[in-house]
C-alpha cells in the first residue's frame, strides 16, 4: 500500500497551469511535435506509466522544457489515486466519523450527547471514495494536458532497440532520447489463495466496499491490513489478522507496534494469529457459504487451524507490474519482478555485482523496490529528470517519511530502533533516544486524545537526527518536520532551540528534542 496526501495532488494539479512553460494543446494518441526539436527522436522523454511517480516526472520534465510523452495504460493516477492512497483515505475519513459518533463515553467527556443510533450508508461511503478518486484523476490528467504533455492511452513496452517504446495496443513505436519506466505495482496474491474480489479480495476489491462483512480475516498486518481493520471495525465488523511472521505489525518499530497493538487491536473487536500461513483460501457465497481459510505453521508447515469467515482480505504486499514490458529483450534481468537501478535511478542490467547501466533508461517507483510509497516515486521521478538534465542528484531515502492513517495515526522517518542499533554498531557511533508524550500535551488533551508518543533517535556524537517514530493524533502531519530535519542534517541541539507554537501537537516533538539535550519542555 502506498501513502500520499490527496490534497497535495489536488493543489499540484490545480496550480499546474500557473507555471507551465508554454501551454500546448495535444491529442491523447498522436503528437503535434516537430521532431527536429528533439533531434532525431519524437520526444526528449517518454515515461511509461502515469501513477504519482510518472506524473511527477512529467511535470518536472516540462518544467525543464523537455518534450514529454506519457504512456498511461488508461490508468492516469495509477494505484495511488485509483486503487490506493486516495480512495482509502476517503474510506478512513468516513468510517472514522462513524467511530467518533459511536463513542458515546468519549463524547460525554466533551459534554456532548448523541441521541439514537448512528447509521451510515455503505453505498454512500463507497461513492465518496470513488468520487474523490475520479476528481483527483481528472485534475492530474488536466495538469498534464495544460503543461503540454502528450498522453498515449496504451501500455508502453520496450522493443529491445535503444530509445524505442511501443504502444502495446496499437503496435505503434515512438522514440525518445531518454525513457523512464514507472509501471507501478499490483497486489501480491500468495499461492493457494483464490481471489474472486467478492468474498476473497485484494485491496483493489476492498476499496469498492461492496459489503461490510460481520467477520473478516485480513491476511497480513502491514500498512494496508491495519488501515482496513480500522475501516471495518468502525463500520461494525469483527477482524482476525493472519500474520506469517512471529510478530503482529512486523514492519513497524517494535516499541511503536506494541503501543499500536494496545490502541488499535486490543481495544477493538480484533484478534490475530501469528507465525501461520494462509495456505489455502477458498471463496464463499455471501449469506450461503463461508470463506474457508486453512492455516499451516510457518516453520513446520503442519496444519494448525481452519477458519470459516464471511470474507477475507489479502493484504500480503505488492509486486512490480513489470511482466511483458520487453525487459528481457532489452537485456534487463529482474529479481522477483523488481528492476535494479543505481542511486541516480538509471536501470542496471541485473541486481548485485556486475550490473551495467542501460544507457538512457531509468526506473522509478514501486518497480525498483527501493521504497514502495507514492511520494517516494514522485521524488525519484524528479531525481531522474535532474540526472537526465545533467544535474547529478540522488534521493535520500532515509529522509522520506511514511504514515499509516489509522485512528490514531502512525508515522515514521528513517530506520526502526532495532535497525538503528545495528547501523550504529556497524558504523561505530552511539545511538541516542529521547521521547515526547501526547499524555501531557495541552492540544492533545483538549481533543481528549492523550494516547501516543514520539520517539527521536539520534547520533550522540554529531547530534544529527537518524529517525523519528510517532503514534498519536495527526502523526502523519507531525512527521514532516522530522523528515526535513533528517534531510537537512539538523541536530537535536539546533532543534531544541527552535520555537514550537503553543498549544499545538508539535510540542510533543519539542519535548523529545529538548529531552535529547537535557532540557525540559513545558
PEWO-V235520 format. One record per residue. N is the residue number from 0. PSI is psi in degrees with one decimal (none if undefined). Layout:
n->[N | N]
psi->[PSI | PSI]
This chain:
n->[0 | 1 | 2 | 3 | 4 | 5 | 6 | 7 | 8 | 9 | 10 | 11 | 12 | 13 | 14 | 15 | 16 | 17 | 18 | 19 | 20 | 21 | 22 | 23 | 24 | 25 | 26 | 27 | 28 | 29 | 30 | 31 | 32 | 33 | 34 | 35 | 36 | 37 | 38 | 39 | 40 | 41 | 42 | 43 | 44 | 45 | 46 | 47 | 48 | 49 | 50 | 51 | 52 | 53 | 54 | 55 | 56 | 57 | 58 | 59 | 60 | 61 | 62 | 63 | 64 | 65 | 66 | 67 | 68 | 69 | 70 | 71 | 72 | 73 | 74 | 75 | 76 | 77 | 78 | 79 | 80 | 81 | 82 | 83 | 84 | 85 | 86 | 87 | 88 | 89 | 90 | 91 | 92 | 93 | 94 | 95 | 96 | 97 | 98 | 99 | 100 | 101 | 102 | 103 | 104 | 105 | 106 | 107 | 108 | 109 | 110 | 111 | 112 | 113 | 114 | 115 | 116 | 117 | 118 | 119 | 120 | 121 | 122 | 123 | 124 | 125 | 126 | 127 | 128 | 129 | 130 | 131 | 132 | 133 | 134 | 135 | 136 | 137 | 138 | 139 | 140 | 141 | 142 | 143 | 144 | 145 | 146 | 147 | 148 | 149 | 150 | 151 | 152 | 153 | 154 | 155 | 156 | 157 | 158 | 159 | 160 | 161 | 162 | 163 | 164 | 165 | 166 | 167 | 168 | 169 | 170 | 171 | 172 | 173 | 174 | 175 | 176 | 177 | 178 | 179 | 180 | 181 | 182 | 183 | 184 | 185 | 186 | 187 | 188 | 189 | 190 | 191 | 192 | 193 | 194 | 195 | 196 | 197 | 198 | 199 | 200 | 201 | 202 | 203 | 204 | 205 | 206 | 207 | 208 | 209 | 210 | 211 | 212 | 213 | 214 | 215 | 216 | 217 | 218 | 219 | 220 | 221 | 222 | 223 | 224 | 225 | 226 | 227 | 228 | 229 | 230 | 231 | 232 | 233 | 234 | 235 | 236 | 237 | 238 | 239 | 240 | 241 | 242 | 243 | 244 | 245 | 246 | 247 | 248 | 249 | 250 | 251 | 252 | 253 | 254 | 255 | 256 | 257 | 258 | 259 | 260 | 261 | 262 | 263 | 264 | 265 | 266 | 267 | 268 | 269 | 270 | 271 | 272 | 273 | 274 | 275 | 276 | 277 | 278 | 279 | 280 | 281 | 282 | 283 | 284 | 285 | 286 | 287 | 288 | 289 | 290 | 291 | 292 | 293 | 294 | 295 | 296 | 297 | 298 | 299 | 300 | 301 | 302 | 303 | 304 | 305 | 306 | 307 | 308 | 309 | 310 | 311 | 312 | 313 | 314 | 315 | 316 | 317 | 318 | 319 | 320 | 321 | 322 | 323 | 324 | 325 | 326 | 327 | 328 | 329 | 330 | 331 | 332 | 333 | 334 | 335 | 336 | 337 | 338 | 339 | 340 | 341 | 342 | 343 | 344 | 345 | 346 | 347 | 348 | 349 | 350 | 351 | 352 | 353 | 354 | 355 | 356 | 357 | 358 | 359 | 360 | 361 | 362 | 363 | 364 | 365 | 366 | 367 | 368 | 369 | 370 | 371 | 372 | 373 | 374 | 375 | 376 | 377 | 378 | 379 | 380 | 381 | 382 | 383 | 384 | 385 | 386 | 387 | 388 | 389 | 390 | 391 | 392 | 393 | 394 | 395 | 396 | 397 | 398 | 399 | 400 | 401 | 402 | 403 | 404 | 405 | 406 | 407 | 408 | 409 | 410 | 411 | 412 | 413 | 414 | 415 | 416 | 417 | 418 | 419 | 420 | 421 | 422 | 423 | 424 | 425 | 426 | 427 | 428 | 429 | 430 | 431 | 432 | 433 | 434 | 435 | 436 | 437 | 438 | 439 | 440 | 441 | 442 | 443 | 444 | 445 | 446 | 447 | 448 | 449 | 450 | 451 | 452 | 453 | 454 | 455 | 456 | 457 | 458 | 459 | 460 | 461 | 462 | 463 | 464 | 465 | 466 | 467 | 468 | 469 | 470 | 471 | 472 | 473 | 474 | 475 | 476 | 477 | 478 | 479 | 480 | 481 | 482 | 483 | 484 | 485 | 486 | 487 | 488 | 489 | 490 | 491 | 492 | 493 | 494 | 495 | 496 | 497 | 498 | 499 | 500 | 501 | 502 | 503 | 504 | 505 | 506 | 507 | 508 | 509 | 510 | 511 | 512 | 513 | 514 | 515 | 516 | 517 | 518 | 519 | 520 | 521]
psi->[143.9 | 162.9 | 122.3 | 138.7 | 120.7 | -35.9 | -31.3 | -43.3 | -42.7 | -43.5 | -43.1 | -46.1 | -41.9 | -31.9 | -3.0 | -43.3 | -19.9 | -26.1 | 21.1 | 132.9 | -52.4 | 93.3 | 129.3 | 138.7 | 133.2 | 156.7 | 170.4 | -3.7 | -17.3 | 161.1 | 144.5 | 12.2 | 147.4 | 117.9 | -24.6 | -22.7 | -21.5 | 23.0 | -125.9 | 10.9 | 158.6 | -34.8 | 159.4 | -44.4 | 132.8 | 132.5 | 122.9 | 101.8 | 139.6 | 43.8 | -161.0 | -37.7 | -49.8 | -39.2 | -45.5 | -40.0 | -40.7 | -43.2 | -44.6 | -33.5 | -44.8 | -31.3 | -25.3 | 8.7 | 33.8 | 134.7 | 134.2 | 138.5 | 146.2 | 128.1 | 108.3 | -21.0 | 28.5 | 36.3 | 53.6 | 128.9 | -24.0 | -155.6 | -45.9 | -52.0 | -40.8 | -33.0 | 19.5 | -112.8 | -50.1 | -56.7 | -31.9 | -34.3 | -31.4 | -43.3 | -42.0 | -38.3 | -46.5 | -47.9 | -31.3 | -37.1 | -40.8 | -45.5 | -43.2 | -44.6 | -22.2 | -15.2 | 75.2 | -39.7 | -35.3 | -45.4 | -33.5 | -31.0 | -26.0 | -9.7 | 22.2 | 134.7 | 127.9 | 118.6 | 136.3 | 176.8 | 137.1 | 121.5 | 158.1 | 156.9 | 110.8 | -45.2 | -36.1 | -41.3 | -45.5 | -40.5 | -33.5 | -43.6 | -44.2 | -44.2 | -38.3 | -45.5 | -44.6 | -37.9 | -46.1 | -41.8 | -45.4 | -40.3 | -39.1 | -45.8 | -40.2 | -37.8 | -35.4 | -45.7 | -43.3 | -31.0 | -0.5 | 27.7 | 130.8 | 129.0 | 117.7 | 123.4 | -29.8 | 168.2 | 129.8 | 135.9 | 150.2 | 148.2 | -12.7 | -12.8 | 142.3 | 141.5 | 8.0 | 140.5 | 132.2 | 138.8 | 113.2 | -33.2 | -42.2 | -21.4 | -3.2 | 140.8 | 134.0 | 155.4 | 151.3 | 150.7 | -42.7 | 145.2 | 132.7 | 121.3 | 123.3 | 57.1 | -10.6 | -153.0 | 169.5 | 158.9 | 142.0 | 126.9 | 114.8 | 157.7 | 142.4 | -10.6 | 122.8 | 120.6 | 127.2 | -2.2 | 19.0 | -58.9 | -23.2 | 115.7 | 157.5 | -175.5 | -29.6 | -49.1 | -35.8 | -34.7 | -20.1 | -16.3 | 54.0 | -22.5 | 164.9 | 93.9 | 149.8 | -38.9 | 118.8 | 134.2 | 133.7 | 117.5 | 105.3 | 133.4 | 40.3 | -156.2 | -50.8 | -50.3 | -40.9 | -42.8 | -42.7 | -28.3 | -33.7 | -45.2 | -51.3 | -45.6 | -33.4 | -33.3 | 1.6 | 4.2 | 157.6 | 145.2 | 138.8 | 120.9 | 140.5 | 110.9 | 127.7 | -30.0 | 164.5 | -25.8 | 145.2 | 145.7 | 58.0 | -22.1 | -8.8 | 156.8 | 133.4 | -38.7 | -40.4 | -40.4 | -37.0 | -40.9 | -39.0 | -37.8 | -40.6 | -43.7 | -34.3 | -11.8 | -57.3 | -34.7 | 3.8 | 166.6 | 65.3 | 135.4 | 176.7 | 157.6 | 132.4 | 158.7 | 23.7 | 147.2 | 142.4 | 91.0 | -26.7 | 122.1 | 120.3 | 124.0 | 156.7 | -163.4 | 119.1 | 125.5 | -2.4 | -53.2 | 134.2 | 163.4 | 134.1 | 128.7 | 113.9 | 128.9 | 141.0 | 153.5 | 132.8 | -26.5 | -51.2 | -18.9 | 17.1 | 146.2 | 132.5 | -29.1 | 151.8 | 126.1 | 145.2 | 114.6 | 171.1 | -31.1 | 159.1 | 133.7 | 130.2 | 108.9 | 55.6 | 24.4 | -171.6 | 156.0 | 153.1 | 143.3 | 58.3 | 1.4 | 142.0 | 40.6 | 2.6 | 17.8 | -44.0 | -41.2 | -23.6 | -1.9 | 23.1 | 118.8 | 137.7 | 162.9 | 110.2 | 31.2 | -15.1 | 140.6 | 130.8 | 136.2 | 158.8 | -173.3 | -12.7 | 11.9 | 14.1 | 135.6 | 138.0 | 153.7 | -26.8 | 166.1 | 154.7 | -166.6 | 144.8 | -6.3 | 130.2 | 150.4 | 130.8 | 114.3 | 132.6 | 20.9 | 128.1 | 159.3 | 130.5 | 160.6 | -157.3 | -31.3 | -22.2 | -9.8 | 6.9 | -42.0 | 106.4 | 71.5 | 144.5 | -45.5 | -24.4 | -40.6 | -42.3 | -43.5 | -40.3 | -35.8 | -43.4 | -41.9 | -42.9 | -43.2 | -40.3 | -44.1 | -34.7 | -35.9 | 1.2 | 8.3 | 101.0 | 130.8 | 142.2 | 136.7 | 131.2 | 95.1 | -21.3 | -20.0 | 6.4 | 119.9 | 161.6 | 160.1 | 150.6 | 119.2 | 47.2 | -177.8 | 101.4 | 168.8 | 160.0 | 135.3 | 153.4 | 156.5 | 136.9 | -176.7 | 162.1 | 167.5 | -38.1 | -42.4 | -37.5 | -37.3 | -44.9 | -42.4 | -43.5 | -42.0 | -40.1 | -39.0 | -7.8 | 40.1 | 168.3 | 130.6 | 128.4 | 155.4 | 135.0 | 147.7 | 151.1 | 153.8 | 141.4 | -17.3 | -29.7 | 11.9 | 125.3 | -44.3 | -41.8 | -40.5 | -35.5 | -31.2 | -2.7 | 40.6 | 59.0 | 1.0 | 139.0 | 172.4 | 162.5 | 130.7 | 123.1 | 125.7 | 133.6 | 162.4 | 115.9 | -31.7 | -43.1 | -20.5 | -3.4 | 140.9 | 129.9 | -42.3 | 157.1 | 136.1 | 131.1 | 137.6 | 125.6 | 176.1 | 130.4 | 31.9 | -35.3 | -29.3 | -37.2 | -28.1 | -20.7 | -40.2 | -38.3 | -40.2 | -40.3 | -37.9 | -42.6 | -44.4 | -38.3 | -7.0 | 29.4 | 142.8 | 160.7 | -27.8 | -44.5 | -43.4 | -32.5 | -22.0 | -0.8 | 143.1 | 128.3 | 138.2 | 139.6 | 137.7 | 120.8 | 165.4 | -25.4 | -12.1 | -16.6 | -39.9 | -39.5 | -40.6 | -42.7 | -41.9 | -45.0 | -39.4 | -30.4 | -24.0 | 15.8 | 14.9 | 163.6 | 140.3 | 176.5 | none]
